[in-house]
Amino acid sequence: MSDSIKVYIPATIANVASGFDVLGMAIDEPGDVVVVRKTTTPGIVIKNTLPQYNLPTNPAENTAGVSLMAYLKTIESDQGFEIDILEKVNPGGGMGSSAASAVASVFAANKLMGSPLADEELLPAALEGEQVASKAIHNDNVGPALLGGIVLTTSYVPLRVIKITPPDDLVCVVVYPHMKLNTADSRQALPPSYTMHQATEQSANLAGLVAGLINSDYELIRDCLVDVLAEPYRKKLIPGFDEVKSAALENGALGCSISGAGPSIFALTNDYDVAVRVMEAMKVEFGKGGLDTDGYVSKVNADGPRVLD
Amino acid sequence: MSDSIKVYIPATIANVASGFDVLGMAIDEPGDVVVVRKTTTPGIVIKNTLPQYNLPTNPAENTAGVSLMAYLKTIESDQGFEIDILEKVNPGGGMGSSAASAVASVFAANKLMGSPLADEELLPAALEGEQVASKAIHNDNVGPALLGGIVLTTSYVPLRVIKITPPDDLVCVVVYPHMKLNTADSRQALPPSYTMHQATEQSANLAGLVAGLINSDYELIRDCLVDVLAEPYRKKLIPGFDEVKSAALENGALGCSISGAGPSIFALTNDYDVAVRVMEAMKVEFGKGGLDTDGYVSKVNADGPRVLD
């Protein structure tokens, strides 16, 4: 068995409109590329973190380090590892960058150890790592980053996830505007409480969205990609949100909302050419507000992490 | 074409735990039996309403009368009808009695008129009738009473309903304790607002429940039959609720919660014999508190109303 492995971990769209806080999907692009090597002495070394992102190199503060320590505790091993991050989903973009890091180290290390745990059993360790970055336990990025596809989390104690096979033609658009969005601002934008009507409307839309995804019913997906709990309050933090969303819908998107905590905005379509047009229109609208962007058009990543080379 | 028709309209379980306010299911028993006749002069006569239930005979105050008037307005007809109610789901029991009445008259009249509207097009008129009884527009009883099966309502304006085909083996238990439950008390028991966590937990459970129903995944149905928005607050209005629910679960129910606004309690199972045992155990628990009960064990009614004779 090799002592070194290179893995690809997909970016993820969390808070999928009506799926706020509980639904996430993995996408083919972008993603993290990470090399993990066994070392001859115990301990974890974060060797390379891409200096432009200024990520912590102390393993106890680093998402990939914390998840790997949790993994080693689970399997009761003191094996040492070093971690090289070669490519990284942009941190702070709302595309699951910290979840990708958290998954990368445990997925790779588990392979190097001969897969003592099944992929799903890696979730708790990856969640511990993600918690370092997000300050809260949220599985809506970690779940799909590890398992691929579309993942609904119905419970944390016990942890229960449901994997939903995406419709064949579903295509995701994500546009990341080059701006900083303060996570504390994102949280403070949410109201302290909700009405019964808001809660039940969200529940019906999420149930409809999941039914639409299971049955490849794009009309239902379109009708139910509606977030009443977060988007109405958070959209003001993203300059041009309304115009970007309108451009996406006018160009044929099934729906459009904030990806994760933002500032990225995602849209879903059932046609690749439509998706490219939607992405370009979204970039144009951000550009009118003076924001540079990165745009991605991608299928749902059905399989999750993969070993490279 | 006949000038008279006798129809059977199923009772319904609304507020299906995590489906609070948005999901309902029709059951085979009990149900309303209603005769509707064309008359030679315009106007609606409520001829017989089962005196023990003390229902209004003024058509403008009677659920079946109001929905029928709304139907006639929709099809622009001044045809007269008289309505005989022969059997009735117990009003105030939480089993969709008013929805059954609201559906009965429009379903029957539409047949007598040569079906100018499709069943789904009868929903708005039936909802107007149901509103007389419930003081609010709720489709979670009317939808399944009219369309059969399990119905998710995702939007009222425009009205959007999704019919979910029930798993083959799903069996419903409803136990109706002979007690009055004040509707105003039921409403006032609910808190004025909810946390984000409550809202998203409900949404995830409903999405999981719907996925479980679509995929006949009984384990998922079991995990997701959890209502965090209403049951924790309303259950105190039903003496012995906790004991009845425990008895249902201990005897093999997948889940158990309040049917509609109560006082009936429903349970779901995937086995007829288990359902009978669950019903008996629930009745015993109510009996310990001195309450007489009616119990029903029934498949989901997949087809909705039917013409008798």
Interface residues (C-beta under 8 A of the other chain):
Chain A: S18 G19 F20 D21 V22 L23 L152 T153 T154 S155 R160 I162 I164 L190 S193 Y194 T195 M196 Q198 A199 T200 Q202 S203 A204 N205 L206 A207 G208 L209 V210 A211 I214 N215 L220 D223 C224 L229
Chain B: S18 G19 F20 D21 V22 L23 L152 T153 T154 S155 R160 I162 I164 L190 S193 Y194 T195 M196 Q198 A199 T200 Q202 S203 A204 N205 L206 A207 G208 L209 V210 A211 I214 N215 L220 D223 C224 L229
